[in-house]
Amino acid sequence: MPPIDLPVEGTTARDEPVRLRALVDGEERPDASSPWDDWGIFDLPPGSDPEHGRAMVEVAGPTGWQPVGDLSWHGVLYGPNLASRGVSIGIALRADARGRGIGAVAQGLLAAALHRAGVHRVEASTDVANTAEQRALERAGFHREGVLRGAQVRADGRHDLVLYACLPGEATAR
Ligand SMILES: CC(C)(COP(=O)(O)OP(=O)(O)OC[C@H]1O[C@@H](n2cnc3c(N)ncnc32)[C@H](O)[C@@H]1OP(=O)(O)O)[C@@H](O)C(=O)NCCC(=O)NCCS
């Protein structure tokens, strides 16, 4: 995975400052659980996850930057060479930070940082019913590419996902 330069900062449409920063070793994630991450089954052998990165999403508060969620990313291969490697990103915000435009800015900032680090294709996928994430990705500059049928299993069964991607120059926050 290419190292990306953090921190990066942006602003929501309501002028709320948003920052992505590297996680400190051992730091706890904010509680950003939602109906979309009720996995039920954890049966991958330890160490078999793809190599991944994580960043904290923060907003400016009266006492400085406050963590409101986190982003993660991992490589996806479309061929046996580095130029065919894309990066898939994911996000979860605390319930009180949703609906404020932070998700669009954070994902746009991460896509732009990955592009600067040399990644061409930044992907994100989300449940076909997760309209908030689909709108956030579109506002971040991602393009809808198609449906990944039956791609994800959660506690309540198998689900279709929508695949989005953002190529260099397309991210709306940078
Ligand atoms: C999905 C998520 C990252 C989106 O970030 P966000 O900052 O809340 O999104 P925004 O405030 O930018 O809203 C995006 C759009 O979705 C709309 N929206 C928000 N909540 C919605 C809901 N429950 N139903 C339908 N639309 C919704 C907003 O009105 C906005 O639409 P607009 O662009 O037309 O104004 C955030 O809500 C979240 O963390 N949710 C829980 C975890 C999750 O779903 N992660 C993604 C899993 S793949």
The ligand as a MOL file (V3000), in Angstrom:
LIG
                    3D

  0  0  0     0  0            999 V3000
M  V30 BEGIN CTAB
M  V30 COUNTS 48 50 0 0 0
M  V30 BEGIN ATOM
M  V30 1 C -22.8850 6.8990 5.2010 0
M  V30 2 C -22.2090 8.0580 5.8570 0
M  V30 3 C -20.6840 7.9120 5.8100 0
M  V30 4 C -22.5820 9.3280 5.0210 0
M  V30 5 O -21.9440 10.4350 5.5590 0
M  V30 6 P -22.8250 11.6880 6.0290 0
M  V30 7 O -21.8790 12.7590 6.4070 0
M  V30 8 O -23.8250 11.2530 7.0440 0
M  V30 9 O -23.5710 12.0300 4.6820 0
M  V30 10 P -24.0440 13.4590 4.2130 0
M  V30 11 O -24.4370 14.3270 5.3770 0
M  V30 12 O -22.9960 13.9770 3.2830 0
M  V30 13 O -25.3520 13.0630 3.4380 0
M  V30 14 C -25.2740 12.4760 2.1800 0
M  V30 15 C -26.6160 12.5360 1.5200 0
M  V30 16 O -27.4270 11.4750 2.0290 0
M  V30 17 C -28.6430 12.0000 2.5020 0
M  V30 18 N -29.0000 11.1840 3.6350 0
M  V30 19 C -28.4610 11.2080 4.8620 0
M  V30 20 N -29.0530 10.2730 5.6370 0
M  V30 21 C -29.9710 9.6780 4.8500 0
M  V30 22 C -30.9070 8.6220 5.0500 0
M  V30 23 N -31.0020 8.0060 6.2270 0
M  V30 24 N -31.6990 8.2630 4.0140 0
M  V30 25 C -31.5950 8.8850 2.8170 0
M  V30 26 N -30.7110 9.8710 2.5560 0
M  V30 27 C -29.9270 10.2590 3.5750 0
M  V30 28 C -28.3660 13.4350 2.8540 0
M  V30 29 O -29.5500 14.1920 2.7800 0
M  V30 30 C -27.4060 13.8120 1.7590 0
M  V30 31 O -28.1220 14.0430 0.5650 0
M  V30 32 P -27.8160 15.2940 -0.3680 0
M  V30 33 O -26.4510 15.0410 -0.9370 0
M  V30 34 O -28.8750 15.2410 -1.3940 0
M  V30 35 O -27.8600 16.4930 0.5220 0
M  V30 36 C -22.6480 8.2600 7.3430 0
M  V30 37 O -24.0240 8.5610 7.3750 0
M  V30 38 C -22.3850 7.0070 8.1970 0
M  V30 39 O -21.3130 6.8680 8.7650 0
M  V30 40 N -23.3820 6.1230 8.2680 0
M  V30 41 C -23.2510 4.8690 9.0330 0
M  V30 42 C -22.1560 3.9460 8.5050 0
M  V30 43 C -22.2630 3.6800 7.0270 0
M  V30 44 O -23.3440 3.5490 6.4650 0
M  V30 45 N -21.0830 3.6040 6.3990 0
M  V30 46 C -20.9740 3.2640 5.0040 0
M  V30 47 C -21.0200 1.7820 4.8700 0
M  V30 48 S -20.5720 1.2740 3.2500 0
M  V30 END ATOM
M  V30 BEGIN BOND
M  V30 1 1 1 2
M  V30 2 1 2 3
M  V30 3 1 2 4
M  V30 4 1 2 36
M  V30 5 1 4 5
M  V30 6 1 5 6
M  V30 7 2 6 7
M  V30 8 1 6 8
M  V30 9 1 6 9
M  V30 10 1 9 10
M  V30 11 2 10 11
M  V30 12 1 10 12
M  V30 13 1 10 13
M  V30 14 1 13 14
M  V30 15 1 14 15
M  V30 16 1 15 16
M  V30 17 1 15 30
M  V30 18 1 16 17
M  V30 19 1 17 18
M  V30 20 1 17 28
M  V30 21 1 18 19
M  V30 22 1 18 27
M  V30 23 2 19 20
M  V30 24 1 20 21
M  V30 25 1 21 22
M  V30 26 2 21 27
M  V30 27 1 22 23
M  V30 28 2 22 24
M  V30 29 1 24 25
M  V30 30 2 25 26
M  V30 31 1 26 27
M  V30 32 1 28 29
M  V30 33 1 28 30
M  V30 34 1 30 31
M  V30 35 1 31 32
M  V30 36 2 32 33
M  V30 37 1 32 34
M  V30 38 1 32 35
M  V30 39 1 36 37
M  V30 40 1 36 38
M  V30 41 2 38 39
M  V30 42 1 38 40
M  V30 43 1 40 41
M  V30 44 1 41 42
M  V30 45 1 42 43
M  V30 46 2 43 44
M  V30 47 1 43 45
M  V30 48 1 45 46
M  V30 49 1 46 47
M  V30 50 1 47 48
M  V30 END BOND
M  V30 END CTAB
M  END
